[in-house]
Every structure is written in C-alpha cells, then in structure tokens.
C-alpha cells in the first residue's frame, strides 16, 4: 500500500467488480479481452489482481497470477492515459510483482514496452502474432471432435499442463464452463489429441487455447469452433515459432494484426511448444 493522503496513489487488491473497469481499459487499448475472462482468472489466484487509485479513482492496474510454487504470469499492466508519466503504473507494477515472490514470472509484452520489461529482468523467449479474420464455414463434420466432457477432466488437465510452464486446474475448470465459452476436444482411437475454446470478446470472438498434437488435429478443432462463429471475426494469438500454426491461421484467411513477445524473468519447466497453436490469453498465458 502507498500513502493514502489526497493526491497520492493507493494500491490495493482488486475485486472481480473492479476488474470490469480494467477490462474496459483493455478494450480501449485494442486488446479485445474476453467478456467472461474475469471469473476464471480470479479462480486461479484471487489475490493476484491490483488496482491503483488516485483520490479513490482507479488509474492503474496489473495482474500477477501465481501458478504453483515456481511460476507466475503478469498481465493487464495499464495506466490511464491522462495519468501516465507520474510513476503510478510503475508503483502498481512493483506491488504486483511482490505477489510473485521468487517465482519465475512470464508476460506477453507489446513492442513499445519490451525495453522497459528488459530493464526489469525479463528476457525474450519468442514472438506471438495475433491473427484476426472471419473463419470459413467448415465443409463437413469431424466426428472425432466432441465436447470436452468426452475427454474426461483428468486427461484434459494433463494435456493442458503439458502445453504450459505450470499446471492450472482451477483456471481450466472455470475456463471450460464460463458464460459464452464453447470447448471442444479431438479424440482419436480413445486418445485426446487436442482441445480448443471459443469465447466472446468486444471486437471479435477469441480462440484460446488451441492445443493439439498436429496441424490436422488443430485444424479439425478450429473448423468445428468456426461453426459457432457464423462469420463473426475471430482472433487467435499464434506463437511465431510454430510454423504449422502460422500456416493454419493464414490458410483460414486470418491476417496478423499486432505482435507481442513472450518474456520470462528466469527458467521455466519444459513443455510441448509444438502443441501450442493458439495461446490461451495474453493476460494469463
């Protein structure tokens, strides 16, 4: 907490109601946050959301969500434009990072902030491109793509954990059932080979995650999700290193709109990078 005298910034943990305001800020920045993201985000770590107030008025925010004992993810680093350059964002940033303790922290940084992140100890791991566009209606039905319940929660959580630097069971359970979310899995010969989620956003529908063993698996899941899009633009954050993921997005007529960089403060556990066709979200990794 900082001094709460008039004209001074106070920083406190945010509530889900507070985060509706922050989601609006993110939408103004063109980030297209999911409309139902807050519930699953807070389910993972309700203590990981911070809001700076100036004389009671929200002016800055950051989230630093802890995953287990070794890893945390930073997102929603925002300061209202009229209050930038006064140190409010940095003070809120520091309060959030303290929540991570000695965990390695990851983030997805926009280009104009990456030098600042480097000065705070973050190192670039790879780039991510947001692809956007209306998806073509699928030509047929892949019977191996089914609602995620068919895969079983245990198998789904294990698969999800294999695609990330940390397990996140509380988040995944909430993410699959959040309002407006549609979650599909591909099951081949009784084995889970990928899953994806489509959710509403203010500017476009969002696909995330899209995790799959192969491009064929990812393609089948994406096409099945497209059946619910009904021509509405869809956005998906694609890791640049996964050339098959880039090729899939481009083959579906999606166009790159902006880029970010995944950055870490330290080592993370090995995970199946090749399975990541679409990042879950730029705010929680």
C-alpha angles and dihedrals in degrees: 000000000000131000110298097204116128111289092020129113120247120196122200140156113281129231126221087257089055089051093062086069092049091048087056090054090050090051090052088054090056095249093128096216117201113263093229100037100108097071096056092039092056091042089064097050118351091184094058102083123090133189129191117211129193110204087338095310116118110242108153141027146179136172124212107180119192121222109192122307100312111040141048134172128218124210145142092053098172141151125183109257095238091056100046120121094036099094096253094119093048093049090051090046091055093049090052095047090052087064090063093060110188095339121124107256125213131194142169106233130198114231098255092056100043095092089053090050091050090054087055091055101266118141124202114248102173144326130261128204125204109222118197134184146106109285119228115249111262116260094222146346123280104211090201090067109084140157109290092247087076090065095055123239095257093056092043094052091048091050093047091050091052089061098052142052090249144023116255110182097156091052095046095050090052094041094055093054103034116128112281095009119129116195125192133179133196115226118189120185089343094308127113109239100173148328140211141189130213118199138171124260133178095254104021142354113270128225112203136174105020104173120168144156094232142006089257090057092046091046093052092050094045092049091050091050089049089063087071094045093071093198096312112139114265127206125205129176108223126192109236093220091064099080092180090056092050090048091050093052092048093045088057090054096252117149129212112252105174141346137227135183126234106226133181136194093216145344123325129196119268116268138173100273091174090064094059107097094152129020115234094231138327089235100057103017 
